[in-house]
Amino acid sequence: MRKTVALGCVFFYLGFSMAVGQGVGDVKEVLCQGESRSHIQGVDADDSGIYWSFATDLFKTDWDGRVLAHQSVPNHHGDCCLREGKLYVSVAWFTPEGKLPYLFVYDSRDLKLLEKIRVDAIPTGFDGITWKDGFFYLTEGKGSPDVKTPGNWLHQMTEDFQWVKKYYIPGETIYGIQAMTYAHGNFWLGTYGKLGTIQTDSTLQTVAHHPLGVAVGIFGLPASPEGHPRFMVAEVVRKENGLQTARLRYVVFQNGKLTWQY
């Protein structure tokens, strides 16, 4: 699900509402006040706050970045997606059996773990996750930076994670597609390496590549008054104490390009 912020109003976007004390134009960035020994891998948000998925920590903050809830989590948590009060997080779970493909499901109110779902339909694991028109979409992972195959697979699954179909996304990536969202009629796929952000249409046909990277998290905002698609995009923040946090920055798509606004 995707959301917005508004000044003194309530906006509706993809069926959800948000009312907070500042407008989109005032949200230059949001710094997560939580700290982790690992890096950020995904973000999402709703009217109650922002969800930050680090490889070993989950945080929920308000829209000023103040921590509302925190859970230490098993390595390696990845991208996340909100759906009807639940936060779905892709997990490459390192166990004595090896690295297993799981989704961990958390209560969005307090980040309490509700369920672990093993997804054997994607045995190599997955990273990016988003929701579109009654289906989840998950991006198949690549287990090593040395795996530089000239393409990527994206899997469509039902709400109870039954496999439906897979789509081929051309282009050489490192570790595959890391984070993603569906917003403004397009998928936006974040990768490491030269491809940057892959933009596809609603049928997953590639439209463009953008140098502005969204590989560690992105979610959509309503279009600007001029009709330009808008987003919040995550960035890694390394701290002097050796720990890490993250920030969200405001991005607009206009004239065929993703551009930072601040």
N, C-alpha and C positions, 0 to 999 in steps of 0.2 A: 504494500500500500504506500501511497505517496501523499504528501501533505504540504501545507503552506503556513506562513505566518502573516498576520495582518494587524494594522493599527486601528484599534477600536472597533473591529468588525469580526465577523466570522465568515471565512471563505470555505467553499466546498470544492473538493478536488478528488476525483475518482471515488466518490462516495464517502469521504471522510471530512471532518471539519477540524479547524483549529482556531482558537482565539487566544492571543497572547498580547503582551503590552508593547510590541514593537513591530514595525512593518518590514517587509522583505527588503526594501531598500536600506533599512537601518542595520540589517544583519550582515555586517561586513565579514565577520568570521565568528566562529564559536570554538573556544579552546576547552577541550575536555580537562577537567581538574583532577581526574583520576590518573594514576600512574601504573605502568606495567613494565615488567622486564622484557616483554615481547612487543612486536609491532602491530599496528592496526591492520585489520584485514577486511572490514566491512562496516557499513553504517546503515541505519534506517531511522525513521522518526514518525511520531504521531502527535496528537494534541496534548499528550502528557509528558513528552520529552523526546530525547535523542538516545538511540541505542548504538553503542560502540563495541564492536567485536574485535578484541585483540587476540593473538594466538593463545594466550594463557589467562585472559581476564575478560569479563563482560562488565560493562558499565551502562547504567541508565543515568542520564543527566537531565537537568532542565535546559531551557533554551539559552541560559547564560553559562552553561557548562558545569554547574554545581552538581555533585554526585548525589543521586537519589537512591541508587541501589548498586551493589557490586557482588560479583561472584568470581572466585578463582575457579578456573576451568581446565580440563585436561588439554594438553598440547595435541593437536594443532587445530584451534577453532579458526574458521575462515569467514566468508561473506555471510550476511544475515538478511532475513526478509520477514517483515511483519505480516501477519494474516489473522484477523479476527481475535485479537487479544493474545496471540502467541507469537513468540520470536523463534523462527526457524534458523538454525545455524549449521552450515556445512562443517563437518569435522573429519579430518584425517586422524583417526584415533590410534595412537601408538600403543599397542598391547603386546603381551607375550606371544600372541598369535601373529603379530606383524601389524602393519598399518591397515586398519579396517575402515570402510566407507560408511559413515554414519551421519544422520541428522540428529542434533540435540534440539529439543523443543522446550522453551522456557516460557513461564508466565510473564507477560509484558509488564505487569504491575510491579513485581518485586524480583524478577529474574530467578525465581525458584525453578529448578529443573522438573519438568513434567513427564518427559518421555525421551527415550533413545530409539531411533528408527534406523535399523540397518538397511542399506540400499544396495543389495547385491546385484541389481541390474546395472550398476556402474562400478564394477569391481576395482577399477584403477583409482577410484575416488573422484571427488568433485570439489569445486571451489565456488564459483559464482552461483547465486540463486536469486530468482525473482518470480513474480506472479503476473500472469496475464490471462484474462478471459477464462477463468475456471481451471487453469493449469499452472503447476510449477514448472519452471525451466531451470535446469542445472547444467553447469559447464564441466565437462570431463577434465580432470587434472592430468598433469604430467609430472612424474615423480622425481625428476632430476633436471637441473638446468642444462645438462648435456643432451636431453631429449629435445631436439629441434626439428620435429617433423613439420612438414609444410601444410599443416591444417589443424583444426580444432573441432571437437564434437560437442554439441549442445543437445541435451536430452529433455524432451517434454514428458511430464509425468502428471498423473491425476492427483487430486487433493489428498488421497491416501497413499500416494507414491507408488502407484502401479505404472510401469513403463508404457509409453504410448508410441514414441517416435524419436528418432535422432536426426539432427541437422548438421551438415558440414559447413564450417566457417573457414574459408581459406586464409592462409597467412602463417608465417613462422613466428612462434611465440616461445617465451621462456616460462616454463611451468604451466602453460595454457592460459585460458581466460580466468582472471583472478577475482574479479568483482563485476557486477552487472546490475542494470535496472531496465525496466520497460517504462517509458514515459514519452508523452507527446507523439505517440504513434510509431515510435522507433525503439529498438533495443540499443543500449549503449554498453559496450563490452570493454572492460579494462584489462590491459595486458602489460607485461613488462617487455622492454625491448623496443625495436624500431617501429612496430606497428602502432604503438600508442593506443588510442581508443578506437575501437571498431564500431561504426554506426551501421545498423542494418534496419531494413524496414520491418513491418509487422510479420512478414513471412520469412524473416531471417536471411534475406538476400542483402549482401553487402552494398551499402550506399556510399560510404566514405571512410577514410581514416583521419584521425585528428591527433596532432602532436601533444595536446594537453591530455595528461594521463589521469585515469580514474581507477587505477588498478588496486587501490586500497579502500575504495568505497565511494558510492554515489547514490543519491536519490533525487527524484524530480520535485520541482515546485511548479505551481501554476504559471502559465505564460505571463509575460510582462504586458502592460497595457497596450504596447505596440504589437503584441502577438508573438514575441520571441520566447522560445522554450527556455526555462530556467532550472537550475540544479544547485544542490550543495554537494561539494566534492571534498573528500578527506585527504589530508596530508599527514605524513609522519612528522612528529616533533621529538627530537632527542634532547634530553635534559642534561644539565651539568652533573647531576648526581648519578648518571649512568643509566637511569630509567628512561622510559619513553612514554609519550602521550600522543595526542593527535588533535588536529583542528579541522574544522569545516570552513571552506571558502565558497563564495558565491560565484557561479558561472552562468553565462548566458550563451545561447546558440543563436548567432545572427550572421548574415552574409555567408552562410555555409561553414562557419567556424565556431568551435567552442572557445570562449575567451574568459579569462579571469576578470572580474569587475572591480576587485580591490586588491 
